[in-house]
Amino acid sequence: MVLHKRYSSVAEARHKFEREIKKATKVLERNGKKDETGKVVEDRAVLVCPSAKHGESTQAILRMNGADFLEILSDSLTAARELENKLKH
């Protein structure tokens, strides 16, 4: 599943990004891109999150670029990464 939302501000998107990371049971990756001034312009996280099904987990890839927030959810991290790569192009 892919969820995309453009928030009204970067701060609002950042809040959502950080809130989703706090809900994760494990952070597998966390990285970002900075501009020439050192300001983070894009943030990315790969997470293991609790699933609605008891005892199971969901893989999530979060991307934040400005006020844009993207969340890819899948039972398979490989499938989530493949979808992320397709969405980049």
GINOR-V793036 format. One record per backbone hydrogen bond with DSSP energy under -0.5 kcal/mol. CO is the residue of the C=O (numbers start at 1). NH is the residue of the N-H. E is the energy in kcal/mol with one decimal. If there is no record, write none. Layout:
[[CO;NH;E] [CO;NH;E]]
This chain:
[[1;73;-3.0] [3;71;-2.8] [5;7;-0.7] [5;69;-2.9] [9;13;-1.8] [10;14;-2.8] [11;15;-2.2] [12;16;-2.0] [13;17;-2.6] [14;18;-2.8] [15;19;-2.4] [16;20;-2.3] [17;21;-1.7] [18;22;-2.0] [19;23;-1.2] [20;24;-0.7] [21;24;-0.9] [26;28;-0.6] [26;48;-2.6] [29;46;-2.1] [31;44;-2.9] [33;41;-2.9] [33;42;-1.6] [35;38;-1.9] [39;35;-2.5] [41;66;-0.7] [42;33;-2.6] [43;64;-2.8] [44;31;-2.4] [45;62;-3.1] [46;28;-2.7] [46;29;-1.5] [47;49;-0.5] [47;60;-2.5] [48;25;-2.6] [48;26;-1.6] [49;58;-2.9] [53;56;-2.0] [56;51;-2.1] [58;49;-3.4] [59;74;-2.2] [60;47;-3.2] [61;72;-2.6] [62;45;-2.1] [63;70;-2.9] [64;43;-2.8] [65;68;-2.0] [67;7;-3.1] [68;65;-2.2] [69;5;-2.5] [70;63;-2.6] [71;3;-2.9] [71;73;-0.5] [72;61;-2.2] [74;59;-3.3] [76;80;-2.0] [77;81;-2.5] [78;82;-2.3] [79;83;-2.2] [80;84;-2.4] [81;85;-2.4] [82;86;-2.0] [83;87;-2.4] [84;88;-1.3] [85;89;-0.8] [86;89;-0.6]]
